Each structure stands twice: as C-alpha cells, then as structure tokens.
Amino acid sequence: MLSQDEFEELITDTNKRIEGDIRWLDDEDHSPAVEFRVEVVSDAGYPIFIKGSYNELAQKLSYVIIHRAAGRIYGLDLGQDHRNPDGEQVGEKHKHRWDELYRDKKAYVPPDITAPITEPVTIWQQFCLESRITHNGIMQEPPPLQLDLFL
C-alpha cells in the first residue's frame, strides 16, 4: 500500500523523468483510440509508469500515473464526467490524486490544464509540468483518425 506521505514525496519529487520520444499506438482493443505507455525513471526508483489514451472521435483524453503496487495514483481525464464518493459531480475535465482513504476515487477540477482536448501534446506538457515530470524527448502528435476503418 502507498501511504499519503509516500505519495506526497513521489509527486513533489522533481527528479522524475521520461527518456525518449512518445509515439501513439493503435488501441489494442481495436477502438478508435490511440495510446502509449512509458516508464518514469527517478533517482528514488519509484515503481511508476504513465499510460495515455486519446480518442479523437469520442473527445476523451487521459494521462495516468500508475504505481505498480497501488495502481492509479494520479491522473488527468478529459471528456468524461466523474462523481466523487461524497456524491459531488466533477466536470469533464478533472484530476485524480491519491488519498489513503479514497485511493484514486476523488477528483477535482484542475486550473492548470488550459488547452483544449484537441491539443493532446500541449495538455501533455501541462500535465508534466504540474506533476513535476521532465520529458527528455518529444511527444508526437496522435495520428489522424481514419474513419474508413469503421465502415
């Protein structure tokens, strides 16, 4: 299990980094989404990686930090509403942040994500900045949606 103190140390550590370029790949479930998975390295050796998913057709985007023992500990979701455990409805743009009591179930509206969902690379840069991850590489633009695949 991940304690709150361990999470706070991890998320505020400025030595987290991703080495290399990020390329979007077709969703393995054959949906119109594209996705990626990258390892996050750090001096502390946190057991984390990031998964990204973008569905241009459904207008949904997610960047999620996964801890190998605790699961999702931090994430950004755009294009899908969320309801917190207390019943509060959070909008289509929200972040999940680890909490010992609620794990990843509570979300809030992030003021730092200002780009529209149609700009996943700009949103990635904003996500990395806020989560204190240095990306030593570039994120390629997602490939254009090919609707003829669904005929």
JOMOFEN-V658374 format. One record per residue. N is the residue number from 1. RES is the residue in three letters. PSI is psi in whole degrees, 0 to 359 (999 if undefined). Layout:
N_RES_PSI, N_RES_PSI
This chain:
1_MET_155, 2_LEU_122, 3_SER_163, 4_GLN_319, 5_ASP_319, 6_GLU_318, 7_PHE_313, 8_GLU_320, 9_GLU_315, 10_LEU_310, 11_ILE_333, 12_THR_351, 13_ASP_122, 14_THR_4, 15_ASN_9, 16_LYS_138, 17_ARG_157, 18_ILE_128, 19_GLU_123, 20_GLY_171, 21_ASP_157, 22_ILE_128, 23_ARG_132, 24_TRP_138, 25_LEU_157, 26_ASP_144, 27_ASP_132, 28_GLU_342, 29_ASP_8, 30_HIS_26, 31_SER_173, 32_PRO_6, 33_ALA_157, 34_VAL_158, 35_GLU_168, 36_PHE_164, 37_ARG_129, 38_VAL_145, 39_GLU_145, 40_VAL_122, 41_VAL_155, 42_SER_160, 43_ASP_327, 44_ALA_346, 45_GLY_35, 46_TYR_137, 47_PRO_70, 48_ILE_156, 49_PHE_168, 50_ILE_136, 51_LYS_138, 52_GLY_148, 53_SER_135, 54_TYR_124, 55_ASN_99, 56_GLU_321, 57_LEU_314, 58_ALA_354, 59_GLN_56, 60_LYS_139, 61_LEU_137, 62_SER_138, 63_TYR_124, 64_VAL_130, 65_ILE_122, 66_ILE_128, 67_HIS_128, 68_ARG_333, 69_ALA_326, 70_ALA_346, 71_GLY_209, 72_ARG_126, 73_ILE_346, 74_TYR_138, 75_GLY_157, 76_LEU_130, 77_ASP_133, 78_LEU_139, 79_GLY_7, 80_GLN_127, 81_ASP_160, 82_HIS_142, 83_ARG_124, 84_ASN_162, 85_PRO_332, 86_ASP_3, 87_GLY_351, 88_GLU_130, 89_GLN_125, 90_VAL_146, 91_GLY_186, 92_GLU_346, 93_LYS_112, 94_HIS_158, 95_LYS_144, 96_HIS_138, 97_ARG_131, 98_TRP_138, 99_ASP_130, 100_GLU_322, 101_LEU_313, 102_TYR_359, 103_ARG_243, 104_ASP_18, 105_LYS_342, 106_LYS_143, 107_ALA_163, 108_TYR_163, 109_VAL_121, 110_PRO_128, 111_PRO_345, 112_ASP_351, 113_ILE_105, 114_THR_344, 115_ALA_151, 116_PRO_159, 117_ILE_338, 118_THR_0, 119_GLU_67, 120_PRO_332, 121_VAL_318, 122_THR_319, 123_ILE_321, 124_TRP_314, 125_GLN_318, 126_GLN_320, 127_PHE_314, 128_CYS_318, 129_LEU_312, 130_GLU_325, 131_SER_7, 132_ARG_46, 133_ILE_129, 134_THR_128, 135_HIS_108, 136_ASN_75, 137_GLY_194, 138_ILE_152, 139_MET_124, 140_GLN_153, 141_GLU_145, 142_PRO_148, 143_PRO_153, 144_PRO_146, 145_LEU_133, 146_GLN_92, 147_LEU_337, 148_ASP_343, 149_LEU_342, 150_PHE_11, 151_LEU_999
